[in-house]
Amino acid sequence: MKQMKNLLRRILVVAVMLGTYTGYANEKMEVKSISNNVTKGNYISVTDASGEVIYSGRINHSGNLTSLFDFTQLKNGIYTIEVNKDFVIEVKSIQVKDNIVTFLNTSDEKIFKPVFRAEDSKVLISKLALGSNEMTVELYYENELIHAETVKGKDVLNRVYKLDNTLRGDYRAIIRSNERVFIENFSI
């Protein structure tokens, strides 16, 4: 009888533990994907609520955004900070109130920039489709439009363009995505 009670207690303990783990397994963890770390050479711009750029420039030192830039000196209001890195643009919002800066985590955003590569007479343009599953591509030769198309996809937008070997000179690719324009100049 005593063994039966011990067995029932163990089963009950295991059932409670499984129920607890199952409850936690259904919880969604929110991971903050945007950091405040910046690298020397990144580009930063600060915009006020009316859309006016109040500061823009290259970052001269690597480190934490708040230790490199003193946002406490801004007037009370909400500001948008964009840090333009190699392949991504991180967009953050801050609120300044009485010289106290608060990061508004609800507005953090990552915009993945298109990746561009030219080899011989081929041009590869690709972009992660996170946030926008459409990319418009325009190719120019000596300032004349030679090709335009809209690329759609779910995960990655990829295109390879074969250019005429006999048309040597300056080319320009204009890529529109996420309500932004990216321009790449190259020569073959």
TORMI-766550 format. One record per residue: z, x, y of N, C-alpha, C, O in turn; residue in one letter. Coordinates in steps of 0.2 Angstrom, whole numbers, plus 5000, padded with zeros to 4 digits. Example, Ala and Ser with C-alpha at 12.3 -4.5 7.8 and 13.67 -1.06 7.14 Angstrom:
503950664972503950624978503950664984504250714983a 503550644989503650684995503950645000504050675006s 
//
This chain:
500050044994500050005000500050045006499650035011m 500450105006500450145012499850185013499650195019k 499450205008498850235008498350185011497850205015q 498350125009497950075012498050065019497550055023m 498650065022498750055029498450115033498150115038k 498550175030498350235033497550235033497250255038n 497250215028496550205028496250155033495750175037l 496650105034496450055039496550085046496150065050l 497050115047497150145054496650195055496350195061r 496450235050495850285051495250255053494850275057r 495050195049494450165050494450135057493950135061i 495050105059495150075066495050125071494750115076l 495350185071495250245075494550265076494250275081v 494150275070493450285070493050235074492650255078v 493250175072492850115076492950115083492450105087a 493550125085493650135093493350195096493050185101v 493350245092493050305095492250295095491950315100m 491950265090491250255090491050205096490550215099l 491450155097491350105102491350135109490950125113g 491850185110491950225116491350265117491050265123t 491150305112490550345113489850305114489450325118y 489850245111489250205112489250175119488750175122t 489850165122489850135129489650195133489250175138g 489850255132489650305137488950325136488550345141y 488650315130487950335129487450285133486950305134a 487750225134487350175138487350185145486950165149n 487850225148487950245155487350285157487150335153e 487050275163486550325165486850375170487250355174k 486750435169486950485173486450505178485850505177m 486650505184486250515190486350595192486850615194e 485750625191485750705192485450715199484950685200v 485850745203485550765210485050815209485250875207k 484350805210483850855209483650895215483350945214s 483950875221483750915227484350955229484850925230i 484251015229484751065231484751075239484251065242s 485251105241485251135248485151205249485151235254n 484851235243484651305243483951315246483551275244n 483951365250483251375253483151455252483551495251v 482451475252482251545251481951565257481551525261t 482051625259481651665264480951645263480651655258k 480551625269479851615269479751545268479151525269g 480151495266480051425265479951405273480151435277n 479751345273479551315280480051255281480051215276y 480351245286480851195288480551155294480351185299i 480651085294480551045300481050995300481250965295s 481350985306481850935307481550875312481250895317v 481550815310481250765314481850715315482250695311t 481750685321482250635323482050565321481550555318d 482450515322482350445320481650415323481350375320a 481450435329480850415332480250445329479650435331s 480350505325479750535322479550595326479050635324g 479950615331479750675335480050735331480650735329e 479650785330479850855327480250885332480050905338v 480950905331481350935336481451005334481651045338i 481251025328481251095326480751105320480751065315y 480451165320480051185314479951255314479851285320s 479951285308479851355308479951385301480151355297g 479851455300479951485294480751505293481051515298r 480951495287481651515286481651595285481351625281i 482151625289482151695289482651725284482551785282n 483051685281483551715276483651665270483551605271h 483751685264483951645259484651625259485051655261s 484751565257485451535256485551465257485051425255g 486151435258486251365259486051345265486151375271n 485651285265485351255271485851245277485751255283l 486451215275486951205280487351265283487551265289t 487251325279487551385282487051425286487251455291s 486451405285485951445289485751405296485551435301l 485851335295485651295301486251255303486551225299f 486351255310486951215312486751155315486551145321d 486751105310486551035312487050995316486950945319f 487651025317488250995321488050985328488350945332t 487551025331487451025338486950975340486750965345q 486650935335486150885336486550825339487150815338l 486150785343486450725345486550675339486350685334k 487050625341487150575336486550545334486150525338n 486450535327485850495324485650515317486050555314g 485150495315484850515308484250555309483850545313i 484250605305483750655305483450665298483750665293y 482750685298482450695292482350775292482050805297t 482550805286482350875285481850885280482050865274i 481350925281480850935276480851015275480851055279e 480951035268480951105267480251115262480251085257v 479851145265479151155262479251225257479251275260n 479251215251479251265246478551285243478051255245k 478551325238477951345235477551285233476951275235d 477851245228477451195225477751125226477551075224f 478251115230478651055232478851055239479051105242v 478850995241479150985248479750935247479750885244i 480350965249481050925248481150895254481150925260e 481250825254481450785260482150765259482350725254v 482550775264483250755265483350715271483050725276k 483850675271484050645278484750655279485150665274s 484950675285485650685287485850635293485350615296i 486450625293486750585299487150625303487650665300q 487150635309487550675313487950615317487650575321v 488650625317489050585321489650625323490050645319k 489650625330490250665333490350735330490850755328d 489750775329489650835327489850845320490050905317n 489850795316489950795309489350775305489050725307i 489150815300488450805297488650785290489050805286v 488250725288488350695282487650695279487150665282t 487550715273486850715269486850645266487350625263f 486350605267486250535265485850545258485250555258l 486150545253485850555246485350505244484950515240n 485450445247484950395245484250405247483750375244t 484150455251483450465254483150525251482650545254s 483450565247483250625244482550615241482450565237d 482050655242481350645239481050715238481150765241e 480650715232480250775231479550755231479350705227k 479150795234478450785235478050845232478150895234i 477750835226477450895223476750905226476350855226f 476650965228476050985231475450995226475651015220k 474850985228474351005223474251085222474451125226p 474051105216474051175214473251185214472851145211v 473051235217472351255218472151325216472551365217f 471651325212471451395210470651395209470351345207r 470351445212469651455212469551525208469751575210a 469051515203468851575199468051565199467751515197e 467751625200467051625200466751565204466851565210d 466351525201466151465204466451405202466151345203s 467051405199467451345197468051335201468351385203k 468251275203468851265207469251215203469051165201v 469851235202470351185198470851165203471151195207l 470951095203471451065207471851015203471550975199i 472551025203472950985199473550965203473751005207s 473850915201474450895204474950845200474650805196k 475550855200476050815196475950745199475950745206l 475950695195475850625198476450595199476450525200a 477050625200477650595201477650565208477550605213l 477850505209477850475216477150445218477150405222g 476650475216475950455218475450465212475450525210s 475150415209474650425204473950425206473550415202n 473850445212473150455215473150515220473550535223e 472550545219472350605223471650595226471250585221m 471550605232470850605235470650675236471050715239t 470050695234469850765234469150765238468750725236v 469150805243468450815247468350885247468750925248e 467750905245467550975245466950985250466450945251l 467051035254466551055260466351125259466651165257y 465651135260465351195260465051205267464651165270y 465351255270465151275277465151215282464751195285e 465751175281465951115285465451055284465451005287n 465151055278464750995276465050975270465151005265e 465150905269465450875264464950875258464350855258l 465150905252464750905246464950865240464550855236i 465650845241465850805235466550765237466950795241h 466550705235467250665237467350625231466850585228a 467950615229468150575224468950555224469250595227e 469150505221469850485220469950495213469650465209t 470550535211470750545205471350505203471850505207v 471350475198471950435196472250455189471850475185k 472850445188473150465182473950445182474150425187g 474250465176474950445176475450505176475950495180k 475250555173475750615173475450675177475850695182d 474850695176474650755180473850735182473550705178v 473750745188473050735190472650805190472850855193l 472150805186471750875185471050865187470750805185n 470750905190470050905191469750985191470051025194r 469150995188468851055188468151045191467851005188v 467951085196467351075199466951135198467151195200y 466351125196465851185196465451185202465051135203k 465451235205465051245212464451285210464351325205l 463951275214463251315214463351385215463651405221d 463251425210463251505211462851525217463051575220n 462351495218461851525224462151505231461951535235t 462651465231462851445238463551485239464051455238l 463451545241463951585242464251575250463851565254r 464851575251465151565258465851535258466151545253g 465951505263466651475264466651405262466151365264d 467151385258467251315256467951295258468351335260y 468051225258468651195260468751135256468351095254r 469351135253469551075249470151035253470651065255a 470050975254470550935257470750885252470350845249i 471450885251471750845245472250795249472650815253i 472150735248472550685251472950645245472750625240r 473650655246474150625241474750615244474950655248s 475150565242475850545245475850545252476250565256n 475350515255475250505262475250565266475450575272e 475050625263474950685266474250715265473950695260r 474150765269473450805268473650875267474050905270v 473350905262473350975260472651005260472250975258f 472651055264471951095265472051165262472451195263i 471451175258471451245255470751275257470251245255e 470751335260470051365261469951425256470451455254n 469351435254469251485249468451505250468051465253f 468351555247467651585247467351605240467751625236s 466751595239466451615233465851665235465451685230i 
//
